[in-house]
Amino acid sequence: MSRARYKNIEDGKVQSPQKSTLKSLEKALGKLPALVSKDFEEARDAGGFDFEGTFDVREWDSRIGEKLPCIYVIYDKSLRPVRIGQTDDLRRRFKQYSKEMWWNCYEVANRFAYIIVENAEFRRKAEDVMIKLVGMHAILNTQNTLDEES
């Protein structure tokens, strides 16, 4: 594990590190205190789904393995959501994004998080609801947003 990843955990930028990261920490430092381990576990729990993130977008290639069906959020530098989406393959989606101009602006696309959701219908519905809740504040999502005058 890199020093930068460790520093992000230590600074609280990553509040729910991946299980593999925790195993690396325990391998290097010994068993984590129960309270710390419990905090990470609670931060990862999202109503029965595992929450993964937030991660630096420049690390997406090393953070995302094979086909990953999920709902994801991309945050700007201030941790405001700028894009919400769902996909049956996050790796493929992020490869597509990496070719777009906004993705390469680190102030706009800075961090990301996701929850794994296998059920495609649920992913689509949850994405619609999330976009409606965030509204126009997710500047790169305009579909399904509610107009302020509605």
Backbone as a printed PyTorch tensor [residue, N CA C, xyz], in Angstrom:
tensor([[[  0.8550,  -1.1690,   0.0000],
         [  0.0000,   0.0000,   0.0000],
         [  0.9060,   1.2390,   0.0000]],

        [[  0.5330,   2.2230,  -0.8090],
         [  1.3630,   3.4230,  -0.9300],
         [  1.2010,   4.3210,   0.2920]],

        [[  2.1600,   5.1980,   0.4720],
         [  2.0910,   6.1720,   1.5610],
         [  0.8830,   7.0870,   1.3870]],

        [[  0.5920,   7.4420,   0.1340],
         [ -0.5460,   8.3300,  -0.1430],
         [ -1.8540,   7.6920,   0.3070]],

        [[ -2.0260,   6.4090,   0.0280],
         [ -3.2570,   5.7200,   0.4580],
         [ -3.3500,   5.6920,   1.9790]],

        [[ -2.2360,   5.3760,   2.6300],
         [ -2.2230,   5.3560,   4.0930],
         [ -2.5620,   6.7410,   4.6360]],

        [[ -1.9700,   7.7860,   4.0580],
         [ -2.2100,   9.1630,   4.5030],
         [ -3.6770,   9.5420,   4.3170]],

        [[ -4.3000,   9.1260,   3.2030],
         [ -5.7150,   9.4230,   2.9700],
         [ -6.6000,   8.7670,   4.0190]],

        [[ -6.2500,   7.5730,   4.4470],
         [ -7.0080,   6.9070,   5.5100],
         [ -6.7890,   7.6450,   6.8280]],

        [[ -5.5400,   7.9430,   7.1090],
         [ -5.1890,   8.6320,   8.3510],
         [ -5.8570,  10.0080,   8.4310]],

        [[ -5.9270,  10.7260,   7.3130],
         [ -6.5300,  12.0690,   7.2720],
         [ -8.0500,  12.0450,   7.1890]],

        [[ -8.6440,  10.8570,   7.0360],
         [-10.0950,  10.7590,   6.9800],
         [-10.6680,  10.9740,   5.5900]],

        [[ -9.8190,  11.1040,   4.5650],
         [-10.3250,  11.2580,   3.1980],
         [-10.9420,   9.9520,   2.7060]],

        [[-10.3910,   8.8430,   3.1530],
         [-10.9610,   7.5290,   2.8730],
         [-11.4960,   7.0160,   4.1920]],

        [[-12.8200,   6.9510,   4.2920],
         [-13.4370,   6.5490,   5.5500],
         [-13.8720,   5.0950,   5.5480]],

        [[-13.8990,   4.4860,   4.3800],
         [-14.2740,   3.0760,   4.3110],
         [-13.3340,   2.3600,   3.3400]],

        [[-12.1010,   2.1320,   3.7780],
         [-11.1390,   1.4750,   2.8910],
         [-11.5910,   0.0710,   2.5010]],

        [[-11.1390,  -0.3510,   1.3430],
         [-11.4800,  -1.6880,   0.8690],
         [-10.9320,  -2.7340,   1.8330]],

        [[-11.5710,  -3.8950,   1.8250],
         [-11.1460,  -4.9710,   2.7190],
         [ -9.6970,  -5.3660,   2.4590]],

        [[ -9.2890,  -5.3610,   1.1850],
         [ -7.9070,  -5.7240,   0.8530],
         [ -6.9200,  -4.7130,   1.4450]],

        [[ -7.3130,  -3.4440,   1.5030],
         [ -6.4630,  -2.4120,   2.1040],
         [ -6.3240,  -2.6470,   3.6030]],

        [[ -7.4370,  -2.9880,   4.2440],
         [ -7.3840,  -3.2770,   5.6830],
         [ -6.4910,  -4.4790,   5.9670]],

        [[ -6.5510,  -5.4960,   5.1140],
         [ -5.6930,  -6.6700,   5.3020],
         [ -4.2240,  -6.2830,   5.1660]],

        [[ -3.9220,  -5.3900,   4.2010],
         [ -2.5370,  -4.9200,   4.0310],
         [ -2.0660,  -4.1680,   5.2660]],

        [[ -2.9520,  -3.3240,   5.8110],
         [ -2.6070,  -2.5840,   7.0310],
         [ -2.3360,  -3.5430,   8.1820]],

        [[ -3.2180,  -4.5360,   8.3420],
         [ -3.0470,  -5.4910,   9.4370],
         [ -1.7840,  -6.3310,   9.2540]],

        [[ -1.4590,  -6.6210,   8.0080],
         [ -0.2380,  -7.3840,   7.7440],
         [  0.9870,  -6.5830,   8.1610]],

        [[  0.9540,  -5.2750,   7.8880],
         [  2.0940,  -4.4190,   8.2100],
         [  2.1260,  -4.0050,   9.6770]],

        [[  0.9610,  -3.7310,  10.2600],
         [  0.9080,  -3.1450,  11.6000],
         [  0.4230,  -4.0930,  12.6840]],

        [[ -0.0800,  -5.2440,  12.2880],
         [ -0.6960,  -6.1320,  13.2580],
         [ -2.1940,  -5.8860,  13.2980]],

        [[ -2.8940,  -6.6490,  14.1020],
         [ -4.3480,  -6.5430,  14.1670],
         [ -4.7740,  -5.1330,  14.5660]],

        [[ -5.7400,  -4.5900,  13.7960],
         [ -6.2570,  -3.2630,  14.1010],
         [ -7.0750,  -3.3090,  15.3880]],

        [[ -7.0610,  -2.2410,  16.1720],
         [ -7.9100,  -2.2100,  17.3630],
         [ -9.3730,  -2.4350,  16.9830]],

        [[-10.1060,  -3.1110,  17.8270],
         [-11.5060,  -3.4560,  17.5380],
         [-12.3350,  -2.2220,  17.2170]],

        [[-12.0910,  -1.1300,  17.9200],
         [-12.8550,   0.0930,  17.6940],
         [-12.6200,   0.6420,  16.2840]],

        [[-11.3700,   0.6370,  15.8280],
         [-11.0340,   1.1190,  14.4860],
         [-11.6600,   0.2070,  13.4460]],

        [[-11.4920,  -1.0850,  13.6240],
         [-12.0550,  -2.0580,  12.6970],
         [-13.5730,  -1.9020,  12.6000]],

        [[-14.2250,  -1.7150,  13.7650],
         [-15.6820,  -1.5390,  13.8030],
         [-16.0840,  -0.2490,  13.0860]],

        [[-15.3370,   0.8380,  13.2740],
         [-15.6250,   2.1080,  12.5930],
         [-15.5770,   1.9360,  11.0800]],

        [[-14.5560,   1.2420,  10.5820],
         [-14.4400,   1.0230,   9.1420],
         [-15.5960,   0.1750,   8.6330]],

        [[-15.9500,  -0.8410,   9.4020],
         [-17.0590,  -1.7160,   9.0090],
         [-18.3720,  -0.9410,   8.9440]],

        [[-18.6280,  -0.1040,   9.9390],
         [-19.8480,   0.6990,   9.9620],
         [-19.8660,   1.7140,   8.8210]],

        [[-18.7240,   2.2990,   8.5000],
         [-18.6410,   3.2770,   7.4140],
         [-18.9230,   2.6200,   6.0730]],

        [[-18.5720,   1.3330,   5.9560],
         [-18.7830,   0.6000,   4.6990],
         [-20.2190,   0.1360,   4.5300]],

        [[-20.9620,  -0.0140,   5.6260],
         [-22.3290,  -0.5350,   5.5410],
         [-23.2810,   0.5540,   5.0450]],

        [[-23.9770,   0.2520,   3.9750],
         [-24.9780,   1.1800,   3.4110],
         [-26.2670,   0.4010,   3.2100]],

        [[-26.9570,   0.1420,   4.2960],
         [-28.2360,  -0.5600,   4.2140],
         [-28.1440,  -1.9410,   3.5990]],

        [[-27.1210,  -2.6780,   3.9440],
         [-26.9550,  -4.0250,   3.4050],
         [-26.0540,  -4.0710,   2.1780]],

        [[-25.6520,  -2.9180,   1.6690],
         [-24.7180,  -2.8450,   0.5500],
         [-23.3750,  -2.3750,   1.0850]],

        [[-22.3000,  -2.8490,   0.4740],
         [-20.9670,  -2.3850,   0.8680],
         [-20.6560,  -1.0770,   0.1670]],

        [[-20.4010,  -0.0270,   0.9400],
         [-19.9940,   1.2660,   0.4190],
         [-18.4860,   1.2450,   0.2530]],

        [[-18.0080,   1.5960,  -0.9140],
         [-16.5650,   1.6380,  -1.1900],
         [-16.1910,   3.0570,  -1.5820]],

        [[-15.2920,   3.6710,  -0.8530],
         [-14.8510,   5.0150,  -1.2080],
         [-14.6880,   5.8620,   0.0290]],

        [[-14.3410,   7.0960,  -0.1210],
         [-14.1180,   7.7340,  -1.4090],
         [-12.6660,   7.5270,  -1.8200]],

        [[-12.4750,   7.4040,  -3.1390],
         [-11.1680,   7.1540,  -3.6970],
         [-10.8040,   8.2650,  -4.6730]],

        [[ -9.5190,   8.4880,  -4.8220],
         [ -9.0050,   9.4470,  -5.7830],
         [ -9.3060,   8.9170,  -7.1930]],

        [[ -9.8460,   9.7530,  -8.0800],
         [-10.1910,   9.2800,  -9.4290],
         [ -8.9540,   8.8490, -10.2110]],

        [[ -7.7970,   9.3840,  -9.8560],
         [ -6.5770,   8.9810, -10.5700],
         [ -6.1940,   7.5430, -10.2490]],

        [[ -6.8110,   6.9560,  -9.2190],
         [ -6.5250,   5.5770,  -8.8310],
         [ -7.5940,   4.6010,  -9.3080]],

        [[ -8.5290,   5.0690, -10.1470],
         [ -9.6530,   4.1980, -10.5040],
         [ -9.1940,   2.8800, -11.1030]],

        [[ -8.1640,   2.9150, -11.9190],
         [ -7.7350,   1.7000, -12.6030],
         [ -7.2410,   0.6430, -11.6240]],

        [[ -6.5920,   1.0740, -10.5530],
         [ -6.0940,   0.1090,  -9.5630],
         [ -7.1590,  -0.2490,  -8.5240]],

        [[ -8.2030,   0.5610,  -8.3910],
         [ -9.2500,   0.3330,  -7.3820],
         [-10.3810,  -0.5540,  -7.8760]],

        [[-10.5730,  -0.6010,  -9.1880],
         [-11.7150,  -1.3300,  -9.7440],
         [-11.2140,  -2.5700, -10.4630]],

        [[-11.6660,  -3.7120, -10.0030],
         [-11.2600,  -4.9730, -10.6190],
         [-12.0560,  -5.2610, -11.8770]],

        [[-12.5000,  -6.4740, -11.9890],
         [-13.2620,  -6.8710, -13.1650],
         [-14.6590,  -6.2700, -13.1200]],

        [[-15.5170,  -6.7440, -13.9760],
         [-16.8840,  -6.2350, -14.1150],
         [-17.5160,  -5.9840, -12.7400]],

        [[-17.9740,  -4.7600, -12.5400],
         [-18.4710,  -4.3500, -11.2350],
         [-19.8190,  -3.6450, -11.3970]],

        [[-20.9400,  -4.3440, -11.1390],
         [-22.2560,  -3.7010, -11.2390],
         [-22.4880,  -2.8270, -10.0100]],

        [[-22.7560,  -1.5470, -10.2340],
         [-22.8460,  -0.6630,  -9.0720],
         [-23.5900,   0.6300,  -9.3730]],

        [[-23.8330,   1.3550,  -8.3020],
         [-24.2800,   2.7410,  -8.3480],
         [-23.0710,   3.5280,  -7.8540]],

        [[-22.7250,   4.5970,  -8.5690],
         [-21.5200,   5.3400,  -8.2180],
         [-21.7900,   6.8420,  -8.1660]],

        [[-20.9190,   7.5330,  -7.4650],
         [-20.9570,   8.9940,  -7.3980],
         [-19.5360,   9.4880,  -7.6300]],

        [[-19.4150,  10.5050,  -8.4710],
         [-18.1340,  11.1710,  -8.6860],
         [-18.2460,  12.5440,  -8.0240]],

        [[-17.2320,  12.8990,  -7.2490],
         [-17.2390,  14.1410,  -6.4760],
         [-16.1990,  15.1150,  -7.0210]],

        [[-16.4580,  16.4130,  -6.8140],
         [-15.4580,  17.4190,  -7.1570],
         [-14.4780,  17.5610,  -5.9970]],

        [[-13.5840,  18.5280,  -6.1180],
         [-12.5390,  18.7120,  -5.1120],
         [-13.0990,  19.0350,  -3.7270]],

        [[-14.3000,  19.6410,  -3.6810],
         [-14.9400,  19.9800,  -2.4050],
         [-15.8570,  18.8730,  -1.8980]],

        [[-15.7840,  17.7090,  -2.5170],
         [-16.6080,  16.5380,  -2.1960],
         [-18.0960,  16.7730,  -2.4370]],

        [[-18.4150,  17.5950,  -3.4260],
         [-19.8070,  17.7500,  -3.8650],
         [-20.0320,  16.7750,  -5.0080]],

        [[-21.1770,  16.1170,  -5.0360],
         [-21.4240,  15.1710,  -6.1350],
         [-21.5840,  15.9170,  -7.4580]],

        [[-20.8510,  15.4810,  -8.4730],
         [-20.9690,  16.0950,  -9.7940],
         [-21.5150,  15.1280, -10.8310]],

        [[-21.4810,  13.8550, -10.5330],
         [-22.0580,  12.8660, -11.4390],
         [-22.5010,  11.6630, -10.6340]],

        [[-23.7160,  11.2180, -10.9080],
         [-24.2920,  10.0350, -10.2770],
         [-24.6610,   9.0870, -11.4020]],

        [[-24.3900,   7.8250, -11.2080],
         [-24.7220,   6.8850, -12.2690],
         [-24.8380,   5.4630, -11.7680]],

        [[-25.2390,   4.6180, -12.6810],
         [-25.3010,   3.1880, -12.4020],
         [-24.7850,   2.4820, -13.6460]],

        [[-24.2350,   1.3260, -13.4420],
         [-23.6800,   0.5790, -14.5630],
         [-23.5610,  -0.8910, -14.1910]],

        [[-23.5060,  -1.7240, -15.1990],
         [-23.2410,  -3.1340, -14.9430],
         [-21.7370,  -3.4100, -14.9740]],

        [[-20.9290,  -2.3890, -15.3300],
         [-19.4860,  -2.5660, -15.4210],
         [-18.7830,  -1.2190, -15.1940]],

        [[-18.4040,  -0.9470, -13.9570],
         [-17.7990,   0.3420, -13.6120],
         [-16.4680,   0.5620, -14.3270]],

        [[-15.7030,  -0.4860, -14.5140],
         [-14.4170,  -0.3620, -15.2170],
         [-14.6410,   0.1600, -16.6370]],

        [[-15.5890,  -0.4300, -17.3400],
         [-15.8950,   0.0150, -18.7050],
         [-16.3670,   1.4700, -18.7060]],

        [[-17.2470,   1.8340, -17.7670],
         [-17.7680,   3.1960, -17.6830],
         [-16.6590,   4.2040, -17.4350]],

        [[-15.7590,   3.8990, -16.5000],
         [-14.6810,   4.8370, -16.2080],
         [-13.6810,   4.9330, -17.3660]],

        [[-13.5050,   3.8560, -18.1170],
         [-12.6660,   3.9360, -19.3260],
         [-13.2880,   4.9210, -20.3130]],

        [[-14.6170,   4.8680, -20.4610],
         [-15.3100,   5.8150, -21.3420],
         [-15.1130,   7.2420, -20.8330]],

        [[-15.3110,   7.4510, -19.5310],
         [-15.1720,   8.7860, -18.9500],
         [-13.7610,   9.3340, -19.1310]],

        [[-12.7610,   8.4660, -19.0260],
         [-11.3720,   8.9330, -19.0820],
         [-11.0430,   9.5910, -20.4220]],

        [[-11.8890,   9.4030, -21.4200],
         [-11.6940,  10.0320, -22.7310],
         [-12.3930,  11.3870, -22.8320]],

        [[-13.1740,  11.7480, -21.8050],
         [-13.9340,  12.9940, -21.8390],
         [-13.1840,  14.1040, -21.1010]],

        [[-13.3660,  15.3240, -21.5710],
         [-12.6210,  16.4650, -21.0350],
         [-12.8700,  16.6840, -19.5420]],

        [[-14.1220,  16.6180, -19.0880],
         [-14.4230,  16.9070, -17.6860],
         [-13.7030,  15.9410, -16.7480]],

        [[-13.5210,  14.7050, -17.1760],
         [-12.8810,  13.6990, -16.3420],
         [-11.4380,  14.0860, -16.0250]],

        [[-10.7910,  14.7330, -16.9720],
         [ -9.3810,  15.0840, -16.8210],
         [ -9.1600,  16.4060, -16.1010]],

        [[-10.2280,  17.0330, -15.6220],
         [-10.1150,  18.2410, -14.8070],
         [-10.2470,  17.8030, -13.3470]],

        [[ -9.1240,  17.7860, -12.6190],
         [ -9.0910,  17.2250, -11.2710],
         [ -9.9790,  17.9800, -10.2880]],

        [[-10.2570,  19.2590, -10.5480],
         [-11.1650,  20.0090,  -9.6810],
         [-12.6020,  19.5010,  -9.8420]],

        [[-12.9560,  19.0530, -11.0380],
         [-14.3150,  18.5780, -11.3150],
         [-14.4660,  17.1060, -10.9440]],

        [[-13.5850,  16.2690, -11.4200],
         [-13.6350,  14.8370, -11.1190],
         [-12.4540,  14.5210, -10.2130]],

        [[-12.7050,  14.4940,  -8.9040],
         [-11.6370,  14.3780,  -7.9300],
         [-11.6670,  13.0460,  -7.1850]],

        [[-12.8410,  12.6290,  -6.7500],
         [-12.9750,  11.4110,  -5.9550],
         [-14.1980,  10.6340,  -6.4340]],

        [[-14.2840,   9.3740,  -6.0580],
         [-15.4620,   8.5750,  -6.4000],
         [-15.7390,   7.5620,  -5.3050]],

        [[-16.9880,   7.1280,  -5.2780],
         [-17.4240,   6.0870,  -4.3450],
         [-18.4950,   5.2690,  -5.0490]],

        [[-18.7320,   4.0680,  -4.5460],
         [-19.7490,   3.2220,  -5.1650],
         [-20.2720,   2.1920,  -4.1700]],

        [[-21.4370,   1.6560,  -4.5050],
         [-21.9520,   0.4800,  -3.8060],
         [-22.2470,  -0.5720,  -4.8660]],

        [[-21.9000,  -1.7860,  -4.5800],
         [-22.1480,  -2.8760,  -5.5170],
         [-23.6170,  -3.2610,  -5.4250]],

        [[-24.2870,  -3.2580,  -6.5860],
         [-25.6990,  -3.6230,  -6.6650],
         [-25.8720,  -4.5170,  -7.8880]],

        [[-26.1400,  -5.7740,  -7.6500],
         [-26.2760,  -6.7450,  -8.7420],
         [-27.5640,  -6.5530,  -9.5460]],

        [[-28.6570,  -6.2050,  -8.8790],
         [-29.9740,  -6.1270,  -9.5220],
         [-30.0660,  -4.8940, -10.4260]],

        [[-30.1540,  -5.1280, -11.7520],
         [-30.1470,  -4.0340, -12.7280],
         [-31.3430,  -3.1040, -12.5820]],

        [[-32.5270,  -3.6510, -12.3340],
         [-33.7160,  -2.8100, -12.1860],
         [-33.5850,  -1.9080, -10.9600]],

        [[-33.1140,  -2.4690,  -9.8630],
         [-32.9170,  -1.6730,  -8.6560],
         [-31.8830,  -0.5710,  -8.8920]],

        [[-30.7840,  -0.8990,  -9.6100],
         [-29.7570,   0.1100,  -9.9090],
         [-30.3560,   1.2860, -10.6660]],

        [[-31.1620,   0.9950, -11.6970],
         [-31.7660,   2.0700, -12.5050],
         [-32.6970,   2.9370, -11.6640]],

        [[-33.5290,   2.3110, -10.8570],
         [-34.4650,   3.0680, -10.0180],
         [-33.7200,   3.9010,  -8.9690]],

        [[-32.7200,   3.3030,  -8.3570],
         [-31.9550,   4.0290,  -7.3420],
         [-31.2230,   5.2130,  -7.9660]],

        [[-30.6880,   5.0370,  -9.1530],
         [-30.0200,   6.1490,  -9.8420],
         [-31.0080,   7.2890, -10.0840]],

        [[-32.1990,   6.9720, -10.5730],
         [-33.2260,   8.0050, -10.8080],
         [-33.5290,   8.7770,  -9.5360]],

        [[-33.7170,   8.0540,  -8.4400],
         [-34.0440,   8.6950,  -7.1670],
         [-32.8860,   9.5780,  -6.7020]],

        [[-31.6690,   9.0720,  -6.7940],
         [-30.5150,   9.8470,  -6.3470],
         [-30.3550,  11.1280,  -7.1620]],

        [[-30.5480,  11.0490,  -8.4650],
         [-30.4260,  12.2390,  -9.3060],
         [-31.5130,  13.2440,  -8.9420]],

        [[-32.7110,  12.7630,  -8.6890],
         [-33.7900,  13.6770,  -8.2810],
         [-33.4700,  14.3320,  -6.9400]],

        [[-32.9260,  13.5730,  -6.0140],
         [-32.5970,  14.1230,  -4.6990],
         [-31.4970,  15.1770,  -4.7800]],

        [[-30.4780,  14.9120,  -5.5410],
         [-29.3620,  15.8370,  -5.6530],
         [-29.7330,  16.9980,  -6.5710]],

        [[-30.5850,  16.7210,  -7.5550],
         [-31.0580,  17.7640,  -8.4610],
         [-29.9480,  18.3430,  -9.3060]],

        [[-30.0540,  19.5910,  -9.5870],
         [-29.1210,  20.2640, -10.4760],
         [-27.7380,  20.4450,  -9.8460]],

        [[-27.5850,  20.0920,  -8.5760],
         [-26.2820,  20.2360,  -7.9340],
         [-25.2800,  19.2360,  -8.4760]],

        [[-25.7660,  18.1260,  -9.0030],
         [-24.8690,  17.1980,  -9.6910],
         [-24.7530,  17.7210, -11.1150]],

        [[-23.8140,  18.6050, -11.3380],
         [-23.7720,  19.4020, -12.5590],
         [-23.6560,  18.5950, -13.8450]],

        [[-23.1820,  17.3870, -13.7590],
         [-23.0390,  16.5860, -14.9640],
         [-24.2110,  15.6350, -15.1680]],

        [[-25.2310,  15.7200, -14.3170],
         [-26.4620,  14.9510, -14.4810],
         [-27.5950,  15.9470, -14.6490]],

        [[-28.3260,  15.8530, -15.7340],
         [-29.5050,  16.7100, -15.8760],
         [-30.7610,  15.8910, -16.1130]],

        [[-30.6100,  14.6390, -16.4710],
         [-31.7940,  13.8130, -16.6770],
         [-32.4730,  13.5140, -15.3510]],

        [[-33.7630,  13.4640, -15.3640],
         [-34.5710,  13.0940, -14.1900],
         [-34.4890,  14.0640, -13.0240]],

        [[-33.9840,  15.2770, -13.2200],
         [-33.9370,  16.2170, -12.1130],
         [-35.2730,  16.9300, -12.0080]],

        [[-35.5930,  17.3360, -10.8010],
         [-36.8480,  18.0670, -10.5720],
         [-36.5960,  19.5520, -10.7000]],

        [[-37.4300,  20.2260, -11.4500],
         [-37.3320,  21.6740, -11.6010],
         [-37.7370,  22.3310, -10.2850]],

        [[-37.0590,  23.3990,  -9.8950],
         [-37.3480,  24.0820,  -8.6410],
         [-38.7990,  24.5490,  -8.5580]],

        [[-39.4300,  24.8620,  -9.6960],
         [-40.7950,  25.3650,  -9.6880],
         [-41.8250,  24.2620,  -9.6280]],

        [[-41.4310,  23.0320,  -9.7210],
         [-42.3880,  21.9080,  -9.7040],
         [-43.0400,  21.7540,  -8.3610]]])
